[in-house]
Each structure stands twice: as structure tokens, then as C-alpha cells.
Amino acid sequence: MGSRSTGRVVAAVVAVALGVVAPPVASASGFTLVWDDFDNGFSSAKWTSWPAEGYPQGDAKPTTADGVLTVVPTGTNPRTGEPAFRFTTAPESQGGGGDLDQLKWIATVNHTASSGFPGFDAKPGQLLTCRTKMAGRTFGTGNHPFGAAVTNPDGDLRLAATSTATIDTETQVVTDFVVTNNTIFAIYERLPVAGKDHAAFTYAVPVASRRQDQVHVLETVMDNAAGAVEWRVDRRTVLRVDKIGYRVLDRTHLLMDLGGREERVFPRQMACGMGMFTFLAGSAQGSPGLVRISDAPGKYFDTLKGQPTPQTFADNQSLPSNRLWGQGARLRVDSVTVISTPKQRGA
């Protein structure tokens, strides 16, 4: 082993000893980087927690013990003593943040790609994988106020959920997993951007059954050159999208359709992350949404018919009691690993 290679190994060992993540060494063979195993706590050196109104680090209390990150909301249900969300925001006409209501807590890797955007490079000819070993549980969903509009409170991600949070902030493409007590969903999403007319939507595709608190290895694999992404649960491929930016999946799996013009997208980077959410504006199998959390003009379209047919909702006013009723979640993460591997020919 040459002196340069020896120096790299020594630097990596020192970095691990100090609890610092060494940057991956670029090579044609790619890299595997355990971004965090939480043996040294939950650190802002590794994670960027997104703020929410009144909550600079989001509605969350992260703790670590024995190499496991546990995140619960800042609130407690006074009746049950279980974790409960506290953050909510009103529609825009009432001075609130509208759609921001669904983001209870999100943290993404504190790393910058060569483009200057957050995340790791999704290089042509390589596959970029975000691998998260995690478990999740929701609480209080059975006490929802929506009656027959919700048929499976333990599985309905609209009420409360834990999640990976993999996003490219340049293109606003999101490729997540959302976890409820009995179901894992693959999330394929492109978020809207003010002043742009690209297609914005959220798909939630049920891809696996589970038990509450069951640990899973969840992976999203980005192929920049092909404009494609793959979702894997416990090392098994469960979904693939070959035309990022288009509504290519069955519309019955559309959670939200915000209209717009479809276009091909080739994300140059992705930021791995994790979070806790509600999706109250979402539709289930083409049904009405639960709560119109945003009242911006032309915001939501019928998930089966699309633009220009407007979406309908059980609650058009976004009543506070329909946004929070004591529901919450608990996220547990063992590790987050970033992997870049050469794409096999013909793949």
C-alpha cells in the first residue's frame, strides 16, 4: 500500500475516532459511507433539521442511546400519555403556512454536492443509494375526526407517519418511504415551485405490509443518466419509475395532484433524510381529501380526473381540531448509509 493510500486510511480512522464523517473518496468504483450510526449522538454537524413556525428545529425531540436515534414530537397526548404532534399551521388566507402543516419534522444530511446543492452527487454511470435502517410507530390515529372517510387508521399515512426524507432541492424531486403501523408506502413526488409550471404531485404506493416497531432496511436508488429511481424494502425492489417528472403510475395512488406541465427530470444529487409527517390534504384511492390545509387558488386537483377538476375535501375550512386531535409518531433509526456504485451495463 502506497503512502497516499495509507494516509487516506489513517485520516478515515482518525475521523471515525473523533465522531466526524470523512468525505467519500471519489473513484470509478464508487463508495459506501455510513453517514451516521448515532453512536455519537444526533449532531448538527451531520444533520440539518428544518424549522417549522414556532419550532426552530421542528416539532421533535431527538435522543440517542445504544446507537439508536429515537425521535418523538414535542407534545404528549394528555389522555393517553403517548407522543403527540404540537405543530400545526393555518391556511394562507388566515396567515398560516398552508401545506407546511404536513411537515412535523424533517432532517437531511448536512453535506453539499459538487453542484452546490445539498446532498451527494448522483453521477452519470453510477447509482446513488440512500439506505436507512429504521422503524416507526404512530399513536392516536384511531381517534381521528373523519368518520367513515378513514377505513384503516393504523395504515392511513394521512393521519400520521414516520418517513425517510430523500430530496433534491434543485428539482424538488422527492423519493421517500413513509411508514405507518401496518404499511410501507413508496413516495414519488415533485413539489411545486413559485413561478414555475412543472407538474407537481405526490404518489403514495403501498409496497409492503409490516408490524408496528418492525425494523426495515429502506433504500432509494437514483439513476441520474436514465432519469429513473428504484425503491427497495429489505433488499427487494418494490417499485421503479423510469421517467422522473411524469405521472407514470396509476392515478389511484395519487395522494395529491397540483397540476402543471410534465417534463423529464434528471436529478444531479440527492440528500438523504428522515422525518415525521401528516398528509391531511391527501386522497385515498380517488376519495375526497381530508382537510384543505392550503387555500391558495388552484391548489388541488381531483386525483382521478386531474386538472382542471378541483379536489373535494371532508373539511374545506381546515379547522384546527381536524389538523391535530392528539395523534403522533415515534421514529427510530439505526443507521443511514450513502452508497455510490457503478451501473452495470444493460441495467
Residue pairs with C-beta under 8 A, 6 or more apart in sequence:
1 9
8 25
11 22
12 22
15 21
15 22
16 22
19 39
19 40
19 43
20 45
21 33
21 35
21 36
21 45
21 46
24 31
24 33
24 120
24 338
24 340
25 31
28 342
29 341
29 342
30 126
30 339
30 340
30 341
30 342
31 338
31 339
31 340
32 337
32 338
32 339
33 337
33 338
33 339
34 335
34 336
34 337
35 46
35 109
35 111
35 272
35 336
35 337
35 338
36 46
36 47
36 69
36 335
36 336
37 67
37 334
37 335
38 64
38 67
38 68
38 69
38 333
38 334
38 335
39 67
41 64
42 62
42 63
42 64
42 69
44 110
45 110
46 109
46 110
47 107
47 108
47 109
47 110
48 107
48 108
48 109
48 110
48 118
49 57
49 58
49 60
49 105
49 106
49 107
50 58
50 103
50 105
50 106
50 107
50 108
51 57
51 58
52 58
52 59
52 87
52 89
52 100
52 103
52 104
52 105
53 87
53 89
53 96
53 97
53 100
54 87
55 74
55 86
55 87
58 87
58 103
58 104
58 105
58 106
58 107
59 73
59 74
59 75
59 85
59 86
59 87
59 104
59 105
59 276
60 71
60 72
60 73
60 74
60 104
60 105
60 276
61 71
61 72
61 73
61 74
62 69
62 70
62 71
62 107
63 69
63 70
63 71
64 70
67 334
68 332
68 333
68 334
69 331
69 332
69 333
69 334
70 330
70 331
70 332
71 105
71 274
71 276
71 330
71 331
71 332
71 333
72 83
72 328
72 329
72 330
72 331
73 83
73 84
73 85
73 86
73 87
73 104
73 105
73 276
73 328
73 329
74 86
74 87
75 83
75 84
75 85
75 86
75 328
76 82
76 83
76 84
77 83
77 84
77 139
77 140
77 326
77 328
78 326
79 326
80 139
80 140
80 326
82 139
82 140
82 328
83 139
83 328
83 329
83 330
84 139
84 140
84 324
84 326
84 327
84 328
85 104
85 160
85 276
85 278
85 324
85 327
85 328
85 329
86 324
87 101
87 104
88 101
88 320
88 323
88 324
89 96
89 97
89 98
89 100
89 101
90 96
90 97
90 318
90 320
91 98
91 292
91 293
91 294
91 295
91 318
92 98
92 294
92 295
92 296
93 295
94 318
98 293
98 294
98 295
98 296
98 299
99 281
99 293
99 294
101 278
101 280
101 293
101 318
101 323
102 277
102 278
102 279
102 280
102 281
102 293
103 275
103 277
104 275
104 276
104 277
104 278
104 329
105 275
105 276
106 165
106 273
106 274
106 275
106 276
106 277
107 165
107 273
107 274
107 275
108 118
108 119
108 165
108 167
108 271
108 272
108 273
109 118
109 119
109 120
109 271
109 272
109 273
109 336
109 338
111 118
111 119
111 120
111 271
112 118
112 119
113 119
113 120
113 121
113 268
113 269
114 121
114 269
115 121
115 170
115 268
115 269
117 168
117 169
117 170
117 268
117 269
117 271
118 169
118 269
118 271
119 167
119 168
119 169
119 269
119 270
119 271
119 272
120 128
120 269
120 270
120 271
120 272
120 338
120 340
121 128
121 268
121 269
121 340
122 128
122 222
122 223
122 224
122 267
122 268
122 269
122 270
123 224
123 340
124 224
124 225
125 225
125 342
125 343
126 224
126 340
126 341
126 342
126 343
127 221
127 222
127 223
127 339
127 340
127 341
127 342
127 343
128 221
128 222
128 224
128 269
128 270
128 338
128 339
128 340
129 219
129 220
129 221
129 222
129 337
129 338
129 339
129 340
129 341
130 164
130 166
130 219
130 220
130 270
130 272
130 336
130 337
130 338
131 217
131 218
131 219
131 335
131 336
131 337
131 338
131 339
132 164
132 177
132 217
132 218
132 219
132 272
132 274
132 333
132 335
132 336
132 337
133 215
133 216
133 217
133 218
133 333
133 334
133 335
133 336
134 162
134 164
134 179
134 215
134 216
134 218
134 274
134 331
134 332
134 333
134 334
135 179
135 213
135 214
135 215
135 216
135 331
135 332
136 161
136 162
136 163
136 179
136 180
136 212
136 213
136 329
136 330
136 331
136 332
137 162
137 181
137 212
137 213
137 329
137 330
138 154
138 159
138 160
138 161
138 162
138 180
138 181
138 212
138 327
138 328
138 329
138 330
139 160
139 327
139 328
139 329
139 330
140 160
140 325
140 326
140 327
140 328
141 153
141 154
141 156
141 159
141 160
141 181
141 327
142 153
142 154
143 325
143 326
143 327
144 150
144 153
144 159
144 325
144 327
145 321
145 322
145 325
146 290
146 314
146 322
149 287
149 288
149 290
149 314
150 156
150 158
150 159
150 284
150 290
152 182
153 159
154 180
154 181
154 182
154 212
155 180
155 181
155 182
155 183
155 206
156 180
156 284
157 178
157 180
157 183
157 185
157 204
157 255
157 277
157 279
157 282
158 255
158 278
158 279
158 280
158 282
158 284
158 290
159 278
159 280
159 327
160 180
160 276
160 277
160 278
160 327
160 328
160 329
161 178
161 179
161 180
161 185
161 276
161 277
161 278
161 279
161 329
162 178
162 179
162 274
162 275
162 276
162 277
162 329
162 330
162 331
163 176
163 177
163 178
163 179
163 187
163 274
163 275
163 276
163 277
163 331
164 176
164 177
164 218
164 220
164 272
164 273
164 274
164 275
165 174
165 176
165 272
165 273
165 274
165 275
166 174
166 175
166 176
166 220
166 270
166 271
166 272
166 273
167 173
167 174
167 175
167 270
167 271
167 273
168 174
168 267
168 268
168 269
168 270
168 271
169 271
170 267
170 268
170 269
171 190
171 245
171 265
171 267
172 190
172 191
172 192
172 193
172 200
173 189
173 190
173 244
173 245
173 265
173 267
174 187
174 188
174 189
174 190
174 191
174 202
175 187
175 188
175 189
175 220
175 222
175 229
175 231
175 270
176 186
176 187
176 189
176 220
177 184
177 185
177 186
177 187
177 218
177 220
177 231
177 233
178 184
178 185
178 187
178 204
178 277
179 185
179 210
179 216
181 210
181 211
181 212
182 209
182 210
182 211
182 212
183 206
183 208
183 209
183 210
184 206
184 207
184 208
184 209
184 210
184 216
184 218
184 233
185 204
185 205
185 206
185 207
186 203
186 204
186 205
186 207
186 231
186 238
186 239
187 202
187 203
187 204
187 205
188 202
188 203
188 205
188 229
188 239
188 241
188 249
189 201
189 202
189 203
190 198
190 199
190 200
190 201
190 244
190 245
190 265
191 200
192 198
192 200
192 258
192 260
197 260
197 261
198 245
198 260
198 261
198 262
198 263
199 245
199 246
199 247
199 258
199 259
199 260
199 261
199 262
199 263
200 258
200 259
200 260
201 247
201 254
201 256
201 257
201 258
202 254
202 255
202 256
202 279
202 282
203 247
203 249
203 253
203 254
203 255
204 253
204 255
204 279
204 282
205 239
205 249
205 253
207 231
207 233
207 238
207 239
208 216
208 233
208 234
208 238
210 216
213 332
215 332
215 334
216 233
216 234
217 232
217 233
217 234
217 235
218 231
218 232
218 233
219 231
219 232
219 233
219 235
220 229
220 230
220 231
220 232
220 270
221 229
221 230
221 231
221 232
222 228
222 229
222 267
222 270
223 229
223 230
223 343
224 266
224 267
224 268
225 266
225 343
226 242
227 242
227 243
227 244
227 245
227 264
227 265
227 266
228 240
228 241
228 242
228 243
228 244
229 240
229 241
229 244
230 237
230 239
230 240
230 241
231 237
231 238
231 239
231 240
232 238
241 248
241 249
242 248
243 264
244 264
244 265
244 266
244 267
245 262
245 263
245 264
245 265
246 262
246 263
246 264
247 254
247 257
247 262
251 257
251 286
251 303
251 304
251 306
252 285
252 286
252 303
252 304
254 283
254 303
254 304
255 279
255 282
255 283
255 284
255 303
256 279
256 281
256 282
256 283
256 289
256 300
256 303
256 311
257 300
257 301
257 302
257 303
257 306
257 307
257 311
258 299
258 300
258 301
259 298
259 301
259 306
259 307
259 308
260 307
272 336
272 338
274 331
274 333
274 336
275 331
276 329
276 331
278 323
278 327
280 289
280 290
280 291
280 293
280 322
280 323
281 289
281 290
281 291
281 292
281 293
281 294
281 300
281 313
282 289
282 290
283 289
283 303
283 311
286 302
286 303
286 304
288 311
288 312
288 313
288 314
289 300
289 311
289 312
289 313
289 314
290 313
290 314
290 315
290 322
291 313
291 314
291 315
291 318
291 319
291 322
291 323
292 299
292 300
292 311
292 313
292 315
292 316
292 317
292 318
293 318
293 323
294 300
295 318
300 310
300 311
300 313
301 307
301 308
301 309
301 310
301 311
302 309
302 310
302 311
302 312
303 311
314 322
315 322
